[in-house]
Amino acid sequence: LTAGSDDPIRIEANQASLDDSKGIATYVGRVVVTQGPSKLEADRVVIFTENNQLVRIEAHGDPAHFTQLDTAKAQQTDAYGDQIIYEQREELLKLLHNAKLQQGKNSFQGDMIEYDTINRIVNAKGSEAGDGKNTRVELIIHPQSRETSADQKSAQPTDSEDSAQN
Amino acid sequence: MTDKRSLIRTFALAITCTALVALLYTSDEPELPENYKATDENEPDAFVVNGSYLEFDETGNLALQLESHQGVHFPNADQSIVGTPSVKIYQENQVPWVVNASQGQYFQEDRKLILSGDVNITRSNSNDPPLRFSTEELTLYSDTQFITTDKPVKLEDRLGTTEATGMNAWVKERRVELLSKVRGTYAQDPTHAQEPKE
């Protein structure tokens, strides 16, 4: 859940059923999955394991809610969806149905959103419901106000200073 | 002189025998009530030392083996009390699950075994990751190989540790239900997770 993290994944729930032969564990009832600064909350969470490795987490909720805090930028990412799927190998988060992703003031909405938790890349898609109610993707990007971008500029060393440092 | 001594010895012997008979006769056994049954509810009828009890399934395969250093059978209650029982639960071409405990009560008719005191279930073999449950008390139904407890339980496998209160386990199907207050930890890299102690 937290890109490149080796922290253990902790999970709490009301009940669970573990199918040892299939390597599937299903947690039900106010399920909270945490790893470092990331947290996933849902009504039901299914964890898939292969060769003793956790490979996939599937969360179902109304909606399921994932939060990730980027401590470096002090920025929180909030992701919502009726279904949230986390693919461990690709460290990819898929938000399905009523999908929404919020980073600070910016937000993305659509039927399906893919969020690459390593490179922080968002891929959104509308739905082809085929009944005339196709949903389109909606992006709200707040332009950075002049002061914030100026502050950021002054904080960054200029080229001449850069070369002096090297 | 010798006549006199033998007379004394005979007399002393007589006194001793009389005293012995009197003692035996007035033993402190309470008066037996009229309607006393021949065997009382709590009377055991068999003691088994280092016994091994085997159960087979309908196809004749060994299903369960119960070993104990000491067992006592109570016929009327159809119950056996066994000390430090070790139970092996067998399934077709799978490694048996081994259950150890401080004490066990076996009810023959219900094929029910209640195990208590430091109960742990282990399954370890080369191709399956080791699995270990620990709890204070559980009930094992030997014919269906179903295990249940309402006590706190801890489950350790190569992926991590899970704790809960209450558990149902179907050994044949290798399926477990944790009934409440579930808290689990998945270690990312199995080498981080402690190997469950044998």
Interface residues (C-beta under 8 A of the other chain):
Chain A: S5 D6 D7 P8 I9 R10 I11 E12 A13 N14 Q15 A16 S17 L18 D19 D20 S21 A25 Y27 I47 T49 N52 Q53 L54
Chain B: D128 P129 L131 L155 R158 L159 G160 T162 A164 E173 R174 R175 V176 E177 L178 L179 S180 K181 V182 R183 G184 T185 Y186 A187 Q188 D189 P190 H192
